[in-house]
Amino acid sequence: MKPEYSFKNARPVAEIPALARLQGEARGKTRITIMLDDDVLEAFRAKAEAQGTGYQTMINITLRQALSPESAPVTPEVLRQILRETLKAA
């Protein structure tokens, strides 16, 4: 290892396609540390490998789906309304 390095010929990341692409992919994402149960992590890894994608991407997709209103649990009020409509139609 040299005692000192010169960066006078260094190029900006934007001029190196592979590095620019990596830098662009990181936009809008935040690195965090999260503790997951081993079995949950293994399930995501196995599913991701079977589908040919990354397990972190699959976790992100799953979290995004959980946040959508369509995936919200059915409330008692909604269940009552569904039952009324079904019984009225029968």
C-alpha positions, 0 to 999 in steps of 0.5 A, spaced: 500 500 500 502 506 498 503 511 503 499 517 499 495 516 493 494 521 487 487 522 485 488 528 479 486 523 474 480 520 477 473 521 473 466 523 476 462 517 478 457 519 472 462 518 467 463 511 469 457 507 466 457 501 471 458 506 477 453 511 475 448 505 474 449 503 481 448 510 484 442 511 480 439 505 483 440 507 490 436 513 489 429 513 493 432 508 498 435 508 505 439 503 508 437 500 515 438 494 519 432 490 521 431 483 525 427 478 522 426 471 524 430 466 521 425 462 518 422 468 515 428 470 512 429 463 509 422 463 506 424 469 502 430 467 500 427 461 497 422 464 494 426 469 491 431 464 488 425 460 485 423 466 482 430 469 480 429 475 484 433 478 490 430 477 497 430 484 499 426 486 493 421 481 495 421 483 502 420 490 499 414 488 495 411 485 500 411 491 505 409 495 499 403 490 498 401 490 506 401 498 506 396 498 500 388 499 502 386 493 498 390 489 503 387 492 509 384 487 514 376 486 513 373 490 519 367 488 522 363 493 519 365 491 512 363 484 514 356 486 516 355 489 510 357 484 506 353 479 510 347 483 509 348 484 501 349 476 501 343 474 505 338 479 501 340 476 495 339 469 497 
